[in-house]
Amino acid sequence: MVAVTGMGVLTFSLIAPALPDLADALGVSRSQIGLVQSAVAVPGIALALFIGYAYDLRGRRAVAAASLLVFGIAGVAGFFARTFWALVVVRAVQGIGTSGILSLGVIVIGDLFPPGYARRWAIGINSAALTMTGMVAPILGGALAEVDPFAPFLVFGIALPLAVVAGRRLPGSDDDHPPQRPAAHLRGMASELRAGRRLADFAGLMAFGTFALIVFAGIGFTTTPLYLEAEFGLAAAARGGIQALLSVGSTTASLTVARASRRYGNRRVFAVGITLIMIAFGALAAAPTLTVAGTGLLLLGLGLGLSFPLVQDFVTSSVSTAHRGAAVGAFVMAVRLGQSIGPLLAGIMADTPGTRATYLVGGVATLAFLVTWHPMRRAARRIAGEPPLSRRR
């Protein structure tokens, strides 16, 4: 399962170190090249919810296999797309498959593990494995880009044999549910969330998913290679090695998040994660040396690794198996929105006002989120008529 969902991580991290070289090869600006990353996320805004519905209605295996086939074929096509708009188009097609892959991991974990510590532990392990993929991918992508900036796209061909494996051996529920129209299925999901008094928090955490992926895909994986080139003059392979520190931090935090949340409570661990993201942006904006910049990337990964698995745990635990695909699909839709906005915004800001200023803006936005999160959450729960959660939720 990790190998299958790991393909979704490759979408951004494998290509990120090659972005400056791709911009030169395609004859476009640094601001335009962000569209190569944004394009792969755009289809998920519209399709992730439908794919989640398909997981509920048709089962896990068939949808996962189809997603991997689309992902692999379109990904390899990127190697042959030697004009800017051709590359944007094939990346958009690849994004259709990516949306199905990104939904899969937490859906299957929700099927296999009961709510509580066991599920948080499994999600943490899954997140750690995925970020380890993200740690290796920039190094591999950077090394391949030294030979040809389009060479990293060939790696996506790994998804094709995995599609066969997913179709035959993927664990998880493949039981068909009674046929139901999409609108009725979504109403049933919303009713279940409302009955469980989780609707307000679910909506709020969808907003966090958008914010987190603006940080991760935009500032983390689009600004960073441009920043390392502009500020420290690093070539693609070196950029990939330094950028991998982001995944080192995320992997480390994901392996400990279940234990930390059991000891200190979800709220505190979540707040620590957001605080680390804010500190990381400050370090990157002011970094006088490459060592400080690398430390900032490590802290950024730690912050994301502490906060994001807790959100995934809530989403998978908020509904029953019958609506889990749709719930995860809704969350992935929010994630894809962040993945679409983030790289494009980061690419534009890299030109004006610059990469350091982009990190500064990210730090200010994170501080605003940290200050307003709990008051807005309490207000939303009052509006929805839901009681406050215990301090350990």
C-alpha positions as CSV (number, residue, x, y, z in Angstrom):
1,M,0.0,0.0,0.0
2,V,2.8,2.4,0.9
3,A,4.5,1.8,-2.5
4,V,1.2,2.6,-4.2
5,T,0.4,5.8,-2.3
6,G,4.1,6.8,-2.5
7,M,3.6,7.5,-6.2
8,G,1.6,10.5,-5.2
9,V,4.5,11.9,-3.3
10,L,6.8,11.6,-6.3
11,T,4.5,14.0,-8.3
12,F,6.0,17.1,-6.8
13,S,9.2,16.1,-5.0
14,L,10.8,14.3,-8.0
15,I,10.4,17.2,-10.3
16,A,11.1,20.0,-7.9
17,P,14.9,20.1,-8.1
18,A,14.7,20.3,-11.9
19,L,12.4,23.3,-12.0
20,P,15.1,26.0,-12.7
21,D,16.6,23.8,-15.5
22,L,13.2,23.1,-17.0
23,A,12.5,26.8,-17.1
24,D,15.7,27.3,-19.0
25,A,15.1,24.4,-21.4
26,L,11.5,25.5,-22.1
27,G,12.4,29.2,-22.4
28,V,10.0,30.4,-19.7
29,S,10.4,32.5,-16.6
30,R,10.7,31.3,-13.0
31,S,7.2,32.5,-12.3
32,Q,5.7,30.5,-15.2
33,I,7.5,27.2,-14.3
34,G,5.4,27.0,-11.1
35,L,2.5,26.1,-13.4
36,V,4.2,22.7,-14.1
37,Q,3.6,21.9,-10.5
38,S,0.2,23.5,-10.2
39,A,-1.2,21.8,-13.3
40,V,-0.9,18.3,-11.7
41,A,-3.0,19.4,-8.8
42,V,-5.8,21.2,-10.6
43,P,-7.9,18.1,-11.7
44,G,-8.1,17.0,-8.1
45,I,-10.1,20.1,-7.1
46,A,-12.9,18.9,-9.3
47,L,-12.3,15.1,-9.3
48,A,-11.1,14.1,-5.9
49,L,-14.6,14.0,-4.4
50,F,-15.9,11.9,-7.3
51,I,-12.9,9.6,-7.0
52,G,-13.7,9.2,-3.2
53,Y,-17.3,8.4,-4.1
54,A,-16.0,5.8,-6.6
55,Y,-13.9,4.2,-3.8
56,D,-17.0,3.8,-1.7
57,L,-19.2,2.5,-4.5
58,R,-16.8,0.4,-6.6
59,G,-14.2,-0.7,-4.0
60,R,-10.6,0.1,-3.4
61,R,-8.7,-2.1,-5.9
62,A,-10.3,-1.2,-9.2
63,V,-10.1,2.6,-8.6
64,A,-6.5,2.4,-7.3
65,A,-5.4,0.4,-10.4
66,A,-7.0,2.8,-12.8
67,S,-5.5,5.8,-11.0
68,L,-2.0,4.3,-11.2
69,L,-2.3,3.6,-14.9
70,V,-3.3,7.1,-15.7
71,F,-0.6,8.5,-13.4
72,G,2.2,6.3,-14.9
73,I,1.3,6.8,-18.6
74,A,0.9,10.6,-18.3
75,G,4.0,10.9,-16.1
76,V,6.3,9.2,-18.6
77,A,4.7,11.4,-21.3
78,G,6.3,14.3,-19.6
79,F,9.7,13.2,-20.8
80,F,8.5,13.6,-24.4
81,A,6.7,16.9,-23.9
82,R,9.4,19.3,-25.0
83,T,7.2,22.5,-25.1
84,F,5.9,24.3,-22.1
85,W,2.2,23.9,-22.7
86,A,2.5,20.3,-23.8
87,L,4.2,19.6,-20.4
88,V,1.5,21.5,-18.6
89,V,-1.2,19.4,-20.3
90,V,0.4,16.0,-19.6
91,R,0.9,17.1,-16.0
92,A,-2.8,17.9,-15.7
93,V,-3.7,14.5,-17.0
94,Q,-1.2,12.9,-14.5
95,G,-3.1,14.8,-11.8
96,I,-6.2,12.8,-12.4
97,G,-4.4,9.6,-11.4
98,T,-2.6,11.4,-8.6
99,S,-5.9,12.3,-6.9
100,G,-6.9,8.7,-6.7
101,I,-3.5,7.6,-5.4
102,L,-3.4,10.3,-2.6
103,S,-6.8,9.2,-1.3
104,L,-6.0,5.6,-1.1
105,G,-3.6,5.3,1.9
106,V,-5.7,6.8,4.6
107,I,-8.9,5.1,3.3
108,V,-7.3,1.6,3.6
109,I,-5.9,2.5,7.0
110,G,-9.3,3.6,8.1
111,D,-10.7,0.2,6.9
112,L,-8.1,-1.9,8.7
113,F,-7.4,-0.1,12.0
114,P,-9.9,0.9,14.8
115,P,-10.1,4.5,15.8
116,G,-7.6,5.8,18.4
117,Y,-3.9,5.2,19.0
118,A,-3.7,2.3,16.6
119,R,-5.1,4.3,13.7
120,R,-2.9,7.3,14.5
121,W,0.1,5.1,14.7
122,A,-0.7,3.5,11.3
123,I,-1.2,6.9,9.7
124,G,2.0,8.2,11.2
125,I,3.9,5.2,9.8
126,N,2.3,5.7,6.4
127,S,3.2,9.4,6.5
128,A,6.8,8.6,7.5
129,A,7.1,6.1,4.6
130,L,5.7,8.5,2.2
131,T,8.0,11.3,3.3
132,M,11.0,9.0,3.1
133,T,10.0,8.6,-0.5
134,G,9.9,12.4,-0.7
135,M,13.4,12.4,0.9
136,V,14.9,10.2,-1.8
137,A,12.9,11.6,-4.7
138,P,14.6,15.1,-4.8
139,I,18.0,13.5,-4.6
140,L,17.1,11.2,-7.5
141,G,15.4,13.9,-9.5
142,G,18.3,16.3,-9.0
143,A,20.8,13.7,-10.2
144,L,18.7,12.8,-13.2
145,A,18.2,16.5,-14.1
146,E,22.0,16.9,-14.3
147,V,21.9,14.6,-17.3
148,D,18.6,15.9,-18.8
149,P,16.0,18.2,-17.0
150,F,13.3,15.9,-18.5
151,A,14.8,12.6,-17.3
152,P,13.0,12.6,-13.9
153,F,9.7,12.1,-15.7
154,L,10.8,8.6,-16.7
155,V,10.7,7.4,-13.1
156,F,6.9,7.7,-13.1
157,G,6.9,4.5,-15.2
158,I,7.2,2.6,-11.9
159,A,3.5,3.1,-11.5
160,L,2.6,0.8,-14.3
161,P,3.6,-2.5,-12.7
162,L,2.2,-1.3,-9.4
163,A,-1.2,-0.9,-11.1
164,V,-1.2,-4.7,-11.7
165,V,-0.2,-5.3,-8.1
166,A,-2.9,-3.0,-6.8
167,G,-5.5,-4.6,-8.8
168,R,-4.7,-8.1,-7.5
169,R,-3.3,-7.7,-4.0
170,L,-4.3,-4.4,-2.5
171,P,-5.6,-4.8,1.1
172,G,-8.7,-3.2,2.3
173,S,-12.4,-3.3,1.7
174,D,-13.5,-4.2,-1.8
175,D,-17.1,-4.8,-0.8
176,D,-19.6,-3.0,-3.0
177,H,-22.1,-0.7,-1.3
178,P,-25.7,-0.3,-2.5
179,P,-25.8,1.9,-5.6
180,Q,-26.4,5.5,-4.7
181,R,-26.3,8.7,-6.6
182,P,-23.3,11.0,-5.8
183,A,-25.5,13.8,-4.4
184,A,-27.3,11.4,-2.1
185,H,-24.0,9.8,-1.0
186,L,-22.6,13.2,-0.1
187,R,-25.8,14.1,1.8
188,G,-25.4,10.9,3.7
189,M,-21.8,11.8,4.6
190,A,-22.8,15.2,5.8
191,S,-25.7,13.8,7.9
192,E,-23.3,11.4,9.5
193,L,-20.8,14.2,10.3
194,R,-23.6,16.3,11.7
195,A,-24.9,13.4,13.8
196,G,-21.4,12.9,15.2
197,R,-21.0,16.6,15.9
198,R,-18.0,16.7,13.7
199,L,-19.2,18.8,10.7
200,A,-17.7,22.1,11.9
201,D,-14.3,20.6,12.6
202,F,-14.3,18.7,9.3
203,A,-14.9,21.9,7.4
204,G,-12.2,23.7,9.3
205,L,-9.6,20.9,8.7
206,M,-10.4,21.0,5.0
207,A,-9.2,24.6,5.2
208,F,-6.1,23.5,7.0
209,G,-5.5,20.9,4.3
210,T,-5.4,23.8,1.7
211,F,-3.1,25.9,3.9
212,A,-0.7,23.0,4.6
213,L,-0.3,22.1,0.9
214,I,0.3,25.8,-0.1
215,V,3.1,25.5,2.4
216,F,4.4,22.1,1.3
217,A,3.9,22.1,-2.5
218,G,4.3,25.8,-3.0
219,I,6.8,27.2,-0.6
220,G,8.4,23.9,0.3
221,F,8.8,22.3,-3.1
222,T,8.6,25.2,-5.5
223,T,10.2,28.2,-3.7
224,T,13.0,26.1,-2.2
225,P,14.9,25.0,-5.3
226,L,14.6,28.5,-6.7
227,Y,15.9,29.9,-3.4
228,L,18.8,27.5,-3.2
229,E,19.8,28.4,-6.7
230,A,19.4,32.2,-6.3
231,E,20.9,32.6,-2.8
232,F,23.6,29.8,-2.7
233,G,24.2,29.0,-6.4
234,L,23.5,25.3,-6.0
235,A,23.2,23.0,-9.0
236,A,20.3,20.5,-9.4
237,A,21.9,17.6,-7.5
238,A,22.9,19.7,-4.6
239,R,19.5,21.4,-4.5
240,G,17.9,17.9,-4.3
241,G,20.1,16.9,-1.4
242,I,19.4,20.0,0.7
243,Q,15.7,19.9,-0.1
244,A,15.5,16.3,1.2
245,L,15.9,17.8,4.7
246,L,12.3,18.8,4.5
247,S,11.3,15.1,4.2
248,V,13.8,14.0,6.9
249,G,12.0,16.3,9.4
250,S,8.6,15.2,8.3
251,T,9.5,11.5,8.5
252,T,11.0,11.9,12.0
253,A,7.9,13.7,13.3
254,S,5.4,11.3,11.6
255,L,7.1,8.3,13.4
256,T,6.5,9.9,16.8
257,V,3.2,11.8,16.3
258,A,0.9,9.0,17.7
259,R,3.0,8.7,20.9
260,A,3.2,12.4,21.3
261,S,-0.6,12.9,20.8
262,R,-1.4,10.2,23.3
263,R,0.9,11.8,25.9
264,Y,0.2,15.5,25.3
265,G,-3.1,15.6,23.4
266,N,-3.9,16.3,19.8
267,R,-4.4,20.1,20.3
268,R,-1.0,20.7,21.8
269,V,0.9,18.6,19.3
270,F,-1.0,20.3,16.5
271,A,-0.1,23.7,17.9
272,V,3.6,22.7,18.2
273,G,3.6,21.7,14.6
274,I,2.2,25.0,13.4
275,T,4.7,26.9,15.6
276,L,7.6,25.0,14.1
277,I,6.4,25.9,10.6
278,M,6.4,29.5,11.5
279,I,9.9,29.4,13.0
280,A,11.1,27.5,9.9
281,F,9.9,30.3,7.6
282,G,11.7,32.9,9.7
283,A,14.9,30.9,9.6
284,L,14.7,30.5,5.8
285,A,13.9,34.2,5.2
286,A,16.9,35.4,7.3
287,A,19.3,32.5,6.6
288,P,22.9,33.9,6.3
289,T,24.3,30.5,5.5
290,L,23.3,27.2,3.9
291,T,23.5,25.5,7.3
292,V,20.8,27.8,8.6
293,A,18.7,27.3,5.5
294,G,19.0,23.5,5.9
295,T,17.9,23.8,9.5
296,G,14.9,25.8,8.5
297,L,13.9,23.1,6.0
298,L,14.3,20.4,8.7
299,L,12.0,22.4,11.1
300,L,9.5,22.9,8.3
301,G,9.3,19.2,7.8
302,L,9.0,18.6,11.5
303,G,6.1,21.0,11.7
304,L,4.2,19.4,8.8
305,G,4.9,15.9,10.1
306,L,3.4,16.7,13.5
307,S,0.3,18.4,12.2
308,F,-0.8,16.7,9.0
309,P,-1.2,13.1,10.3
310,L,-3.5,14.3,13.1
311,V,-5.7,15.9,10.5
312,Q,-5.7,12.7,8.4
313,D,-6.6,10.7,11.5
314,F,-9.6,12.9,12.2
315,V,-10.8,12.7,8.6
316,T,-10.7,8.9,8.5
317,S,-12.3,8.6,11.9
318,S,-15.1,11.1,11.3
319,V,-17.4,8.8,9.3
320,S,-18.1,5.1,8.8
321,T,-16.6,2.8,6.1
322,A,-19.6,3.5,3.8
323,H,-18.7,7.2,3.5
324,R,-14.9,7.1,4.2
325,G,-13.9,7.4,0.5
326,A,-16.1,10.5,0.0
327,A,-14.8,12.1,3.3
328,V,-11.2,11.5,2.3
329,G,-12.0,12.6,-1.2
330,A,-13.4,15.9,0.1
331,F,-10.2,16.4,2.1
332,V,-8.0,15.6,-0.9
333,M,-10.0,18.1,-2.9
334,A,-9.0,20.8,-0.4
335,V,-5.4,19.5,-0.5
336,R,-5.4,19.7,-4.3
337,L,-6.6,23.3,-4.1
338,G,-3.5,24.1,-2.0
339,Q,-1.3,22.2,-4.4
340,S,-2.7,24.2,-7.3
341,I,-2.4,27.6,-5.6
342,G,0.9,27.1,-3.8
343,P,3.3,26.4,-6.7
344,L,1.8,29.1,-8.9
345,L,1.9,31.7,-6.1
346,A,5.4,30.7,-5.1
347,G,6.6,30.9,-8.7
348,I,5.2,34.4,-9.1
349,M,6.6,35.6,-5.7
350,A,10.1,34.1,-6.6
351,D,10.4,36.7,-9.3
352,T,8.9,39.6,-7.3
353,P,9.5,40.3,-4.4
354,G,11.9,37.3,-4.2
355,T,12.4,33.9,-2.5
356,R,13.3,35.3,0.9
357,A,10.3,37.5,1.0
358,T,8.1,34.5,0.0
359,Y,9.3,32.7,3.2
360,L,8.6,35.8,5.2
361,V,5.1,36.0,3.9
362,G,4.7,32.3,4.7
363,G,5.8,33.0,8.3
364,V,3.3,35.8,8.8
365,A,0.5,33.7,7.3
366,T,1.4,30.9,9.7
367,L,1.4,33.2,12.7
368,A,-2.0,34.5,11.7
369,F,-3.3,30.9,11.4
370,L,-1.8,30.0,14.8
371,V,-3.4,33.0,16.5
372,T,-6.9,32.6,14.9
373,W,-7.3,28.8,14.7
374,H,-8.7,28.0,18.1
375,P,-11.1,31.1,18.3
376,M,-12.4,30.4,14.8
377,R,-12.8,26.7,15.7
378,R,-14.8,27.5,18.8
379,A,-17.0,30.0,16.9
380,A,-17.7,27.4,14.1
381,R,-18.7,24.8,16.6
382,R,-21.1,27.2,18.4
383,I,-22.7,28.1,15.0
384,A,-23.1,24.5,14.2
385,G,-24.6,23.8,17.7
386,E,-21.8,21.4,18.6
387,P,-20.3,21.3,22.1
388,P,-16.6,22.1,22.7
389,L,-14.3,19.1,22.5
390,S,-12.1,18.0,25.4
391,R,-8.6,19.5,25.6
392,R,-7.1,16.2,24.5
393,R,-9.0,16.0,21.2
